């Protein structure tokens, strides 16, 4: 699918410049996504061939797979991926134009609301689909532009929830595997029992442990976790 030129640069080039910076892009594939009851409704909406007015808003807590789902959908539907936080007043003046489907991450915190409104208007007039993702639904997000606020509040929404226990256990192992970390089962079981029951806590814990193990050139142990995760670990029962 061809993207229209934007200020002399192809739409695909603009997409690559503004795409959300993902540390583990190669892991954001459909076969790497962990299915569970907490994301079944979101997956059902994303599988639909049509959405009301061609728009869908995906929201949920950090670490529950929103960006992963958005990336997979964008790949499957040849959509341009943009990070709303990078929108600026200068881009609004230049009228970023994208032909084809659009995926907007961090849609609840756009750097420039006019840019986002123009993109939604263009997509609607062209008959393209727009998937947006954010931590909050439009009804709980604050937008200054009345037209943008009303447009988004009329958008169909779906959500991801915090992972259930089985999914949490699989997610922890997947996060460790993505970073090629070899951790004993006794340590992973201990982490699973003592980390908060949120996806964000698992992501943050693995990131910190990976960085500490790399700097110190030592394996991930319970002692290292106790030192690096004092604010996350729950006390022994």
C-alpha positions as CSV (number, residue, x, y, z in Angstrom):
1,X,0.0,0.0,0.0
2,X,1.4,3.4,-1.0
3,X,1.8,6.3,1.4
4,X,1.4,9.8,0.2
5,X,4.4,12.1,0.3
6,X,4.8,14.4,3.4
7,X,6.9,17.5,2.9
8,X,8.9,15.6,0.2
9,X,9.3,12.5,2.4
10,X,7.3,9.3,1.8
11,X,4.7,8.4,4.4
12,X,6.6,5.2,5.2
13,X,9.7,7.3,5.9
14,X,7.7,9.6,8.3
15,X,6.4,6.5,10.0
16,X,9.8,5.2,10.6
17,X,10.9,8.5,12.1
18,X,7.9,8.8,14.3
19,X,7.3,5.2,15.3
20,X,7.3,4.3,18.9
21,X,10.8,3.3,20.0
22,X,10.5,-0.3,21.1
23,X,13.5,-2.0,22.7
24,X,12.4,-5.5,21.6
25,X,10.8,-4.9,18.3
26,X,11.4,-8.4,17.1
27,X,9.4,-9.8,20.0
28,X,6.3,-7.8,18.9
29,X,4.9,-10.6,16.7
30,X,1.6,-12.4,16.8
31,X,3.1,-15.7,17.8
32,X,4.9,-14.0,20.7
33,X,1.7,-12.5,22.2
34,X,0.4,-14.3,25.2
35,X,-3.4,-14.9,25.0
36,X,-5.5,-14.9,28.1
37,X,-8.9,-13.9,29.5
38,X,-7.6,-10.4,30.3
39,X,-7.1,-9.6,26.6
40,X,-9.7,-11.8,24.9
41,X,-12.1,-8.9,24.4
42,X,-9.4,-6.7,22.8
43,X,-8.3,-9.5,20.5
44,X,-11.9,-10.0,19.4
45,X,-12.3,-6.3,18.5
46,X,-9.0,-6.3,16.6
47,X,-10.1,-9.3,14.6
48,X,-13.2,-7.5,13.3
49,X,-13.1,-6.4,9.7
50,X,-14.9,-3.1,10.5
51,X,-15.2,-0.7,13.4
52,X,-17.8,2.1,13.8
53,X,-16.5,5.1,11.8
54,X,-13.3,3.0,11.2
55,X,-11.8,3.8,14.6
56,X,-11.0,1.8,17.7
57,X,-9.4,2.9,21.0
58,X,-7.5,0.2,22.9
59,X,-6.8,1.1,26.6
60,X,-5.5,-0.6,29.7
61,X,-2.7,-0.5,32.3
62,X,1.0,-0.4,31.3
63,X,2.4,-3.8,30.7
64,X,-0.8,-5.5,29.6
65,X,0.2,-5.8,25.9
66,X,-1.4,-2.8,24.2
67,X,1.6,-1.8,22.2
68,X,2.2,-5.4,21.3
69,X,-1.4,-5.8,20.0
70,X,-1.1,-2.4,18.2
71,X,2.1,-3.5,16.5
72,X,0.7,-6.8,15.4
73,X,-2.4,-5.2,14.0
74,X,-0.4,-2.6,12.2
75,X,1.8,-5.3,10.6
76,X,-1.2,-7.3,9.5
77,X,-3.1,-4.3,8.0
78,X,-0.1,-2.4,6.5
79,X,-0.7,0.5,8.9
80,X,1.6,3.4,9.6
81,X,2.6,3.5,13.3
82,X,2.9,6.9,14.9
83,X,3.7,7.9,18.5
84,X,1.2,10.7,19.5
85,X,3.7,12.1,22.0
86,X,5.9,13.2,19.1
87,X,3.2,15.3,17.5
88,X,4.2,19.0,17.5
89,X,2.7,22.3,16.4
90,X,5.2,22.4,13.5
91,X,3.9,19.0,12.3
92,X,0.3,20.4,12.5
93,X,1.3,23.3,10.3
94,X,2.9,21.0,7.8
95,X,-0.2,18.7,7.9
96,X,1.2,15.2,8.2
97,X,-0.7,13.1,5.7
98,X,-0.8,9.4,5.7
99,X,-2.6,7.2,3.1
100,X,-3.7,3.9,4.4
101,X,-4.5,2.5,7.8
102,X,-3.0,4.2,10.9
103,X,-2.0,3.0,14.3
104,X,-1.4,5.7,17.0
105,X,0.3,4.7,20.3
106,X,0.1,6.9,23.4
107,X,-3.1,8.4,21.9
108,X,-4.2,9.7,25.3
109,X,-1.2,12.1,25.5
110,X,-0.7,13.7,22.1
111,X,2.1,16.3,21.8
112,X,-0.2,18.4,19.5
113,X,-4.0,17.8,19.4
114,X,-4.4,19.5,16.0
115,X,-2.1,17.0,14.3
116,X,-4.1,14.2,15.8
117,X,-7.4,15.7,14.7
118,X,-6.2,16.2,11.1
119,X,-5.0,12.6,11.0
120,X,-8.4,11.3,12.1
121,X,-10.2,13.5,9.7
122,X,-8.0,12.4,6.8
123,X,-8.4,8.8,7.7
124,X,-12.2,9.1,7.8
125,X,-12.4,10.9,4.5
126,X,-10.2,8.3,2.9
127,X,-12.1,5.3,4.4
128,X,-9.0,4.1,6.3
129,X,-9.0,2.5,9.7
130,X,-7.4,4.0,12.8
131,X,-6.3,2.0,15.9
132,X,-5.4,4.1,18.9
133,X,-3.8,2.9,22.2
134,X,-3.5,4.6,25.6
135,X,-3.6,3.9,29.3
136,X,-6.9,5.6,29.8
137,X,-10.1,5.6,27.7
138,X,-11.2,8.8,26.0
139,X,-13.8,9.5,28.6
140,X,-11.1,9.8,31.2
141,X,-8.5,11.6,29.1
142,X,-8.3,15.3,28.9
143,X,-8.3,17.0,25.5
144,X,-8.4,20.7,24.9
145,X,-9.8,20.7,21.4
146,X,-13.6,20.2,21.6
147,X,-13.7,18.6,18.1
148,X,-11.0,16.1,19.0
149,X,-12.6,15.3,22.4
150,X,-16.1,14.7,20.9
151,X,-14.6,12.6,18.1
152,X,-12.7,10.4,20.5
153,X,-15.5,10.0,23.0
154,X,-17.7,8.7,20.2
155,X,-15.0,6.1,19.3
156,X,-15.5,2.4,20.1
157,X,-13.3,1.2,22.9
158,X,-11.9,-2.1,24.2
159,X,-9.5,-2.8,27.0
160,X,-6.8,-5.1,28.3
161,X,-6.8,-6.0,31.9
162,X,-4.1,-7.0,34.4
163,X,-2.9,-10.5,33.7
164,X,-4.4,-13.5,35.6
165,X,-2.0,-15.8,37.5
166,X,-1.4,-18.2,34.6
167,X,-0.7,-15.4,32.2
168,X,1.6,-13.7,34.7
169,X,3.7,-16.8,35.1
170,X,4.0,-17.2,31.3
171,X,4.7,-13.5,30.9
172,X,7.6,-13.5,33.4
173,X,9.2,-16.4,31.6
174,X,8.7,-14.7,28.2
175,X,10.2,-11.4,29.4
176,X,13.3,-13.3,30.7
177,X,13.6,-15.3,27.4
178,X,13.3,-12.1,25.3
179,X,16.4,-10.8,27.1
180,X,18.1,-14.2,26.8
181,X,18.3,-14.4,30.6
182,X,18.9,-17.7,32.2
183,X,17.3,-17.8,35.7
184,X,16.8,-20.8,37.9
185,X,13.3,-22.0,38.4
186,X,13.5,-21.5,42.2
187,X,14.2,-17.7,41.6
188,X,11.5,-17.3,38.9
189,X,9.0,-19.0,41.2
190,X,10.0,-16.8,44.0
191,X,9.8,-13.6,41.9
192,X,6.3,-14.7,40.7
193,X,5.1,-15.1,44.2
194,X,6.5,-11.8,45.5
195,X,6.0,-9.3,42.6
196,X,2.8,-7.4,42.4
197,X,0.1,-8.9,40.2
198,X,0.5,-6.3,37.4
199,X,2.1,-6.6,34.0
200,X,4.0,-3.3,34.6
201,X,5.6,-4.7,37.8
202,X,6.9,-7.7,35.8
203,X,8.3,-5.6,33.0
204,X,10.0,-3.2,35.4
205,X,11.5,-6.0,37.5
206,X,13.0,-7.8,34.5
207,X,14.4,-4.6,33.1
208,X,16.1,-3.7,36.4
209,X,17.4,-7.2,37.0
210,X,18.8,-7.4,33.4
211,X,20.6,-4.1,33.8
212,X,22.1,-5.0,37.2
213,X,23.2,-8.4,36.1
214,X,24.8,-6.9,33.0
215,X,26.7,-4.2,34.9
216,X,27.9,-6.6,37.6
217,X,28.4,-9.5,35.3
218,X,26.6,-11.9,37.7
219,X,23.6,-14.1,37.5
220,X,20.2,-13.1,38.7
221,X,19.7,-14.4,42.2
222,X,17.2,-13.9,45.0
223,X,19.8,-11.7,46.7
224,X,20.2,-9.5,43.6
225,X,16.4,-9.2,43.4
226,X,16.1,-8.2,47.1
227,X,18.7,-5.5,46.5
228,X,17.3,-4.1,43.2
229,X,13.6,-4.4,43.7
230,X,12.9,-3.3,47.3
231,X,10.0,-1.1,46.2
232,X,8.3,-3.9,44.2
233,X,8.7,-7.0,46.2
234,X,5.9,-7.9,48.6
235,X,6.9,-9.2,52.1
236,X,7.0,-12.9,52.9
237,X,3.7,-14.1,54.3
